[in-house]
Amino acid sequence: MRYLLVDGMLSGTGVRDAVGGGYVDLAELGLLPNVVQLITGWLARYETAHYLQFDDPQEVQALDEIGLELCDRLAQELPGKKIGYFSAARMEKLRSA
């Protein structure tokens, strides 16, 4: 079973291989185009928050909520894969699915 983490780290793809390491090319996962758009939009917003040093707690909370929703969405689209969420802003895993 492959274990993936939704992860907003700077310079990442938004999805990381939790066991093998490194970021996963979203095209490799076979996600629907709208899901890829959701991930890339979330990453852009995460990047902005990163450069602002995550100084807005409400924005961090919103980013984590979106990240958790993406985690649920990937779990639906990628049955048989374990999907978790890592908050780059908080530097902690918030969910393992």
Backbone bond lengths (Angstrom), bond angles and torsions (degrees), N, CA, C in turn:
res aa  C-N    CA-C-N  psi(-1)  N-CA   C-N-CA  omega(-1)  CA-C   N-CA-C  phi
1 M - - - 1.456 - - 1.528 108.25 -
2 R 1.292 116.05 134.21 1.461 121.48 178.60 1.532 109.02 -87.95
3 Y 1.317 116.52 136.97 1.456 122.51 -179.91 1.520 108.43 -112.28
4 L 1.324 116.16 115.85 1.458 122.70 -178.46 1.523 109.99 -113.66
5 L 1.336 115.38 147.79 1.466 121.33 174.75 1.517 109.48 -120.65
6 V 1.314 115.89 129.52 1.461 120.92 167.79 1.522 104.60 -74.30
7 D 1.330 115.89 130.56 1.462 120.19 -167.78 1.527 108.77 -153.43
8 G 1.328 117.69 124.94 1.463 121.87 -177.41 1.517 115.09 -94.09
9 M 1.315 117.70 20.80 1.472 119.83 -178.56 1.524 111.71 -57.89
10 L 1.298 114.63 144.34 1.451 122.64 177.17 1.531 109.47 -58.44
11 S 1.309 116.46 137.71 1.470 124.21 179.73 1.525 113.78 72.52
12 G 1.318 118.51 9.00 1.461 121.14 177.16 1.516 110.70 -95.48
13 T 1.327 116.18 -179.54 1.463 121.87 178.10 1.517 111.89 -99.12
14 G 1.341 116.27 -8.87 1.454 120.97 -176.67 1.514 112.93 102.34
15 V 1.347 116.61 -15.90 1.464 121.05 178.70 1.523 107.84 -135.32
16 R 1.313 115.08 128.27 1.458 121.15 -176.01 1.528 109.74 -122.38
17 D 1.318 115.74 145.68 1.458 121.91 174.47 1.527 107.02 -80.34
18 A 1.326 116.78 110.56 1.461 121.46 -173.63 1.527 113.32 -71.46
19 V 1.310 117.43 -21.93 1.461 120.26 -178.65 1.528 110.59 -100.44
20 G 1.325 116.60 -52.16 1.455 121.20 -176.91 1.508 113.99 -78.80
21 G 1.323 116.51 -17.04 1.458 121.03 -177.88 1.516 111.81 82.24
22 G 1.285 116.17 163.93 1.454 122.93 178.64 1.517 112.80 81.35
23 Y 1.308 113.75 163.82 1.458 120.64 -179.77 1.514 110.69 -90.18
24 V 1.326 115.61 149.85 1.455 122.82 -177.33 1.522 108.63 -99.10
25 D 1.318 116.03 134.27 1.455 121.37 174.05 1.530 107.30 -66.39
26 L 1.323 117.42 123.32 1.465 120.86 -176.18 1.522 111.95 -60.07
27 A 1.337 117.50 -32.79 1.466 121.03 178.77 1.528 110.52 -62.80
28 E 1.315 117.21 -32.42 1.469 122.80 -179.83 1.529 111.44 -64.70
29 L 1.324 116.86 -26.95 1.461 120.84 -176.82 1.524 112.88 -81.05
30 G 1.324 117.65 -16.26 1.465 120.76 179.52 1.519 113.18 70.46
31 L 1.309 116.67 32.85 1.469 121.21 179.82 1.527 110.92 -74.45
32 L 1.314 115.39 155.05 1.461 119.98 174.24 1.525 108.83 -63.71
33 P 1.344 117.15 146.68 1.467 120.16 -178.35 1.525 113.94 -55.63
34 N 1.331 117.65 -37.15 1.470 118.70 -179.44 1.526 111.52 -67.78
35 V 1.328 118.06 -29.88 1.467 120.88 177.45 1.525 109.35 -71.14
36 V 1.320 116.86 -40.90 1.465 120.72 176.17 1.524 109.55 -60.12
37 Q 1.329 117.21 -41.91 1.475 120.86 177.84 1.528 111.20 -62.78
38 L 1.319 116.76 -41.15 1.470 119.83 178.23 1.524 110.62 -61.23
39 I 1.314 116.56 -42.64 1.463 120.70 -179.80 1.524 110.56 -65.92
40 T 1.321 117.81 -46.58 1.468 119.67 -177.68 1.528 111.50 -67.75
41 G 1.328 118.36 -34.82 1.464 120.72 175.50 1.521 111.33 -66.03
42 W 1.321 116.26 -41.76 1.464 121.48 177.66 1.526 110.08 -63.33
43 L 1.333 116.87 -42.04 1.469 120.36 178.13 1.527 111.83 -61.37
44 A 1.331 117.33 -40.32 1.468 120.95 179.24 1.530 110.13 -63.52
45 R 1.309 116.13 -41.67 1.466 120.50 178.39 1.535 110.26 -66.96
46 Y 1.320 116.05 -38.54 1.463 121.39 177.25 1.526 110.74 -63.24
47 E 1.319 116.13 -40.24 1.463 120.89 179.07 1.525 111.03 -61.08
48 T 1.321 116.58 -44.11 1.460 120.69 177.64 1.524 110.50 -60.10
49 A 1.329 116.78 -45.85 1.467 120.67 179.69 1.531 110.77 -63.01
50 H 1.327 116.58 -37.16 1.461 120.53 178.30 1.529 110.42 -60.69
51 Y 1.332 116.23 -47.93 1.463 119.54 -178.36 1.526 112.42 -67.46
52 L 1.323 116.77 -20.19 1.462 121.21 173.79 1.531 110.88 -91.90
53 Q 1.326 116.10 11.83 1.462 125.15 176.87 1.533 112.90 60.59
54 F 1.328 115.69 31.33 1.467 121.56 177.91 1.525 111.17 50.80
55 D 1.345 115.58 40.36 1.463 120.34 -175.60 1.527 114.34 -80.78
56 D 1.324 117.74 -6.24 1.461 121.34 179.74 1.529 109.20 -108.80
57 P 1.330 118.29 102.30 1.467 120.77 -177.32 1.529 113.36 -59.85
58 Q 1.333 116.87 -31.57 1.463 119.54 178.78 1.527 110.95 -68.33
59 E 1.329 116.77 -37.28 1.456 120.39 177.82 1.530 110.07 -68.72
60 V 1.316 117.28 -40.36 1.470 120.46 177.00 1.524 109.54 -60.50
61 Q 1.329 116.90 -44.37 1.469 120.97 178.50 1.529 110.49 -61.02
62 A 1.326 116.66 -44.38 1.472 120.37 179.16 1.526 110.96 -62.84
63 L 1.322 117.19 -43.25 1.466 120.58 178.63 1.524 111.36 -62.27
64 D 1.313 117.00 -40.62 1.460 120.07 178.05 1.524 111.10 -67.02
65 E 1.313 117.91 -39.06 1.464 120.46 177.60 1.524 110.48 -62.39
66 I 1.323 116.49 -44.07 1.464 120.17 177.78 1.526 109.70 -64.04
67 G 1.327 116.93 -43.11 1.461 120.82 178.61 1.520 112.22 -59.24
68 L 1.321 117.24 -40.78 1.460 121.17 177.83 1.529 111.19 -67.29
69 E 1.337 116.71 -37.46 1.469 120.35 175.36 1.532 110.25 -64.03
70 L 1.338 116.62 -40.86 1.464 120.12 177.21 1.529 110.32 -63.59
71 C 1.297 116.61 -37.80 1.457 121.67 176.76 1.537 109.86 -58.38
72 D 1.322 116.76 -47.42 1.463 121.45 178.30 1.526 111.12 -62.63
73 R 1.312 116.35 -42.14 1.472 121.18 -179.57 1.529 111.16 -62.91
74 L 1.333 116.47 -43.96 1.462 119.76 178.52 1.521 110.97 -65.43
75 A 1.324 117.03 -37.29 1.467 120.03 177.75 1.522 110.72 -60.80
76 Q 1.334 116.98 -36.15 1.476 121.43 177.12 1.518 111.10 -70.24
77 E 1.327 116.27 -42.08 1.464 120.88 -174.97 1.521 113.71 -80.97
78 L 1.316 116.96 -20.63 1.463 120.76 -176.32 1.530 110.19 -123.92
79 P 1.337 116.85 65.59 1.464 118.95 -178.81 1.528 110.47 -60.06
80 G 1.302 114.80 144.94 1.462 120.17 -179.73 1.515 113.61 88.77
81 K 1.330 116.61 -3.63 1.466 120.31 177.10 1.527 108.96 -109.97
82 K 1.293 115.55 142.14 1.463 121.16 175.34 1.529 106.55 -83.99
83 I 1.334 116.83 129.18 1.467 121.81 -177.14 1.522 108.53 -124.54
84 G 1.319 117.01 128.24 1.455 122.01 176.97 1.516 110.36 -126.01
85 Y 1.312 115.76 179.17 1.464 121.19 179.46 1.522 109.91 -133.11
86 F 1.329 115.30 131.86 1.456 122.20 176.47 1.524 107.99 -118.99
87 S 1.326 116.49 122.90 1.460 121.66 177.47 1.524 109.10 -84.94
88 A 1.319 116.41 108.23 1.459 120.43 178.37 1.531 110.52 -67.48
89 A 1.319 117.09 -30.27 1.468 120.60 179.09 1.531 110.81 -68.08
90 R 1.308 116.85 -40.44 1.463 121.37 -178.50 1.531 111.96 -93.88
91 M 1.328 115.70 -11.76 1.469 123.02 -177.88 1.523 111.29 55.57
92 E 1.353 114.06 48.57 1.465 119.13 176.74 1.512 110.57 -153.86
93 K 1.317 114.79 151.89 1.452 120.90 176.19 1.518 107.18 -78.29
94 L 1.337 115.66 127.16 1.463 119.57 -179.54 1.522 112.14 -101.69
95 R 1.333 115.61 -18.48 1.464 117.62 178.85 1.513 110.05 -156.91
96 S 1.309 113.51 140.59 1.458 121.82 167.74 1.514 105.79 -121.67
97 A 1.302 116.49 124.98 1.474 119.55 -178.70 1.508 110.15 -107.29
